[in-house]
Amino acid sequence: MLLFTGSHIVQASHLMGADMQYTYLGNSKYRITAKLYRDCRGIALAKPDFMVSAGTAGGSSCGTFTLDIKLKSIRDITRNCKSQPKPCDPQNTGATGEGVEEHIYDTIVDFSVAPLSNFVGKSSCGEVTFFVGQCCRNNAISTGAAGQDFWASCTINLNSLQAISATATNNSPHFSNLPIIYTCCNKPYRYNHGSVDLSEYDSMSFKMVPGLQNRSGVSVNYYAPFSARYPLSPKCSTPKVVNCTPDPKANPPQGIFFDTSTGDLVFTPVNCSEVAILAVEVTEYRKTAAGSWVWIGKARRDIQLIIKNDCSNNNPPVISGTKEIYACPGDSVCFTYTISDTTAVGQTNPDTVSVAWNKGIPGASFKIKDATAREKEVEFCWKIPANIQGQTFSFTITAEDQACPMKNTTIAGVNVYLCDRLVRVNTPKVQSLSIYPQPCAAGQPLMGLKPGMAWQIFDLSGRNIASGKGSDDLRAPLTPGIFLLRSGNASTLIEVLP
């Protein structure tokens, strides 16, 4: 086993992460894409294992089969500054510089021929999962999983698609932002994978999950007190506590904050020699013909995070602006975001920041007001089509400085919530709005809320002004204006008329 020394000891293990996605091509065919991330200080990356299994509840009772997958491309994705050479040179060669390579593999699978045809039309085989894997995780990982095998996956739920319609298909979410695998000790880490679905715009939720050490779904072992939800040491008021209450707005952020609706992950790492793994699962939901929500697909990204102790004189950029936008079909919305970067103690030259977005909402615009400014201000605008409703759209903003040798990156997610329908309340001031069972307009209950179902009311700036469950009444006054009532994945816009 070769040994390389630096800020961390890295053995010949080399796989730093992976993610998977699928795209429907028509005629029962899907393209499966796997992206593997290689530590360029380790050995070359060999062709991974690629398998498929099916069952229900995460099982594989309908069998497991080995499939073929082919290498399509390799590129250096190290986030170093412009003046630095790419460290992974030559390509896929062991013991080059400190950096990360992206290896993309793909293949086309056909559900009309064996072995995948064995799963079709059988409710006991409805969850079809594709796996990619290889030995081994980095032996330098210090919070769990060191040296264990690595597996990533994506899943198609055939049962749910059949419940939607006989011809329903799905494209999985894909991760539009490159992983950030190196971050600075005692500096905020703000990241979003940029999971988007630009085909069906299905609803998505996010969850921190355990890394996998085999294709049967067995999770890796974490060392106490670490876990999938608390995989590293964040800044907390009590030293050596990893699960303190998160506060992403603190300076610096406290605890490990994870937003299950946007996928935002925020924390301040404080153990300067730590190496951890961060695994996230994205689940897609769609309504059936009966109007109920069902999950239709899942995708995972599992990445290794190395905490570096050689960038203490650089602060990462900060993205300021609303992360939740509420609107209705036909509306025109514009929101401004500011990108700031404060000069750290000992830093001689202030950083100039760049900003971009992942184009997560087709038809929307994202414009930099002054491209020559050191810090940036951008405007997001969208004329929302009139024929869409009740959906959630999302995009991410990426801000980078040009610190050397490795620049700092901040990524934040923004959700745009669209109402299902508009309910007008012909009352100048509503002191008590009955949510259920009595309606507030035209004898119709709002969204069919049932006793015990949680709801929230927001103003259009995103401020939560009331919340309750089922038959609870709104005890705060609503002055004339427009408000959004949300419950689960549904939403209704309420207009209080003067």
PyMOL commands that set and color helices and strands:
alter all, ss='L'
color gray80, all
select helices_A, chain A and resi 116-119+123-125+158-164
alter helices_A, ss='H'
color red, helices_A
select strands_A, chain A and resi 15-26+29-39+49-55+64-66+70-76+100-110+127-134+150-157+174-175+182-184+189-191+195-196+203-208+257-258+265-267+275-287+293-308+318-320+324-327+332-340+354-357+365-368+376-383+392-400+409-418+422-425+433-434+454-459+464-469+473-474+481-487+490-496
alter strands_A, ss='S'
color yellow, strands_A
deselect
rebuild
show_as cartoon
